[in-house]
Amino acid sequence: MSQNRSLNHAYLIPIFLFSALILDGVLMNLFAGQFITANYILTPRLFLLVLVLFTLLFPKQPLFLYALLFGVIYDSYYAGIIGLYAAGFALVIYLLKKVQKYLNPSVLISLLLFVFSQSFLESFIFACYSMLGYTQLTFENFVSLRLGPTLLLNVLFFIAVYYPFYKLSQWMYER
């Protein structure tokens, strides 16, 4: 792919990451009644989506550092436990980087890696919250009420933004 070309406009990466971080909260507040019901909990993870896409599209960028930095911001803004999302995002990027060198990038591979990343992050956060006593959900309820619906919502977001981000990456690699 474009791994050996030089990247222009790298300053856009943190701007898009920060915008996605803010948009997660905005969407959750605007659509709280639709995202949280007795039957399901939908959690937009646009920040994770952009982080994963940028990791796949810009493999030489320091996205592990961005994951840590923006993870701390995410924690302070949304979670209240500093370090939880920072660790989760960093682990996701670490695992993606390990797997990425064995896979050829394509839309299907990117989607599968995003679903894996989303599942890993949600399960990691659930496990931490369970150990700390912050949630009363059983694992079965977590999967059916939160993980499944959240995956569905974010896969729809992935489908909507993949092509524009792919075109953005091509533009950023142009001379």
C-alpha positions in Angstrom: 0.0 0.0 0.0 1.3 3.4 0.9 3.7 2.4 3.6 6.9 3.5 1.8 5.7 6.9 0.7 6.1 10.1 2.7 3.1 11.5 4.5 2.0 15.1 4.1 -0.5 16.9 6.3 0.3 14.6 9.3 -1.0 17.4 11.5 -4.5 16.3 10.5 -4.2 13.0 12.4 -4.5 14.5 16.0 -7.2 16.9 14.8 -9.3 14.1 13.5 -8.7 12.0 16.7 -9.7 14.9 18.9 -12.8 15.6 16.9 -13.8 12.0 17.0 -13.3 12.0 20.8 -15.6 15.0 21.2 -18.1 13.6 18.7 -18.4 10.4 20.8 -19.8 12.5 23.7 -21.9 14.7 21.5 -23.6 11.8 19.9 -24.2 10.1 23.3 -25.8 13.3 24.7 -27.9 14.1 21.6 -29.3 10.6 21.2 -29.2 9.3 24.8 -32.9 8.3 24.6 -32.2 6.2 21.5 -28.8 4.8 22.6 -29.8 3.7 26.1 -33.0 1.7 26.6 -34.0 -1.3 28.7 -33.2 -3.6 25.8 -29.8 -2.3 24.7 -27.0 0.1 25.2 -25.4 1.6 22.1 -22.1 3.3 22.6 -20.6 5.3 19.7 -16.8 4.7 19.6 -15.9 7.0 16.8 -12.5 7.7 18.5 -11.7 4.1 18.4 -12.8 3.8 14.8 -10.6 6.7 13.7 -7.7 5.4 15.7 -8.0 1.9 14.1 -8.4 3.3 10.6 -5.4 5.7 11.0 -3.3 2.8 12.4 -4.1 0.7 9.3 -3.9 3.6 6.8 -0.8 5.3 8.3 1.3 2.5 9.7 4.4 4.6 10.3 2.7 7.3 12.4 3.1 7.3 16.2 -0.5 6.2 16.9 0.5 4.3 20.0 1.5 7.6 21.6 -1.7 9.2 20.4 -3.7 6.3 21.9 -2.0 7.0 25.3 -2.4 10.7 25.2 -6.0 10.8 23.9 -6.8 7.9 26.1 -6.0 9.9 29.2 -8.2 12.7 27.8 -10.9 10.2 27.1 -10.6 8.9 30.7 -10.8 12.3 32.2 -13.7 13.4 30.0 -15.8 10.2 30.0 -14.7 7.5 32.4 -13.5 9.0 35.6 -10.9 6.4 36.1 -7.6 7.8 34.7 -5.7 5.2 32.7 -8.4 2.7 31.9 -9.2 3.8 28.3 -5.6 4.9 27.9 -4.4 1.4 28.6 -7.3 -0.1 26.5 -6.6 2.1 23.4 -2.8 1.5 23.7 -3.3 -2.3 23.9 -5.6 -2.2 20.9 -2.9 -0.3 18.9 -0.2 -2.6 20.1 -2.1 -5.7 19.0 -3.0 -4.1 15.7 0.6 -3.3 15.0 1.6 -6.9 15.7 -1.1 -8.3 13.4 -0.8 -5.7 10.7 2.6 -6.8 9.3 1.0 -10.2 8.4 -2.1 -8.9 6.6 -2.6 -7.1 3.4 -4.8 -4.1 3.9 -8.3 -4.2 2.4 -11.7 -3.0 3.4 -12.8 -6.4 4.7 -9.6 -6.9 6.7 -9.9 -3.4 8.1 -13.5 -4.1 9.1 -12.6 -7.4 10.8 -9.7 -5.8 12.6 -12.0 -3.0 13.7 -14.6 -5.5 15.0 -11.8 -7.3 16.9 -10.5 -4.0 18.3 -14.0 -2.9 19.4 -14.7 -6.3 21.0 -11.4 -6.3 22.8 -11.8 -2.8 24.1 -15.3 -3.3 25.3 -14.4 -6.6 27.0 -11.3 -5.1 28.6 -13.3 -2.1 30.0 -16.1 -4.5 31.2 -13.6 -6.8 32.9 -11.9 -3.8 34.7 -15.3 -2.4 35.8 -16.3 -5.8 37.0 -13.2 -6.3 39.0 -13.6 -2.8 40.5 -17.3 -3.4 41.3 -18.5 -0.6 39.0 -20.9 -2.8 37.1 -23.5 -5.3 38.1 -23.9 -6.8 34.6 -23.2 -10.4 34.0 -21.0 -11.3 31.1 -24.1 -12.7 29.2 -26.0 -9.4 29.8 -22.9 -7.4 28.8 -22.7 -9.3 25.5 -26.4 -9.1 24.6 -27.2 -5.6 26.0 -24.0 -3.7 25.3 -21.4 -5.5 23.1 -23.6 -6.7 20.3 -25.6 -3.5 19.8 -22.5 -1.4 20.2 -20.7 -3.5 17.6 -23.6 -3.1 15.2 -23.8 0.7 15.6 -20.0 1.1 15.1 -19.9 -1.3 12.1 -22.5 1.0 10.5 -20.2 4.0 11.3 -17.3 2.1 9.8 -19.2 1.5 6.6 -20.1 5.2 6.4 -16.6 6.5 7.0 -14.2 4.0 5.5 -14.1 5.3 2.0 -13.8 9.0 2.9 -10.9 8.1 5.3 -9.3 6.0 2.6 -9.5 8.9 0.1 -8.1 11.2 2.8 -5.2 8.9 3.3 -4.5 8.9 -0.4 -4.6 12.7 -0.4 -2.3 12.8 2.6 0.3 10.6 0.8 0.2 12.8 -2.4 3.2 15.0 -3.1 
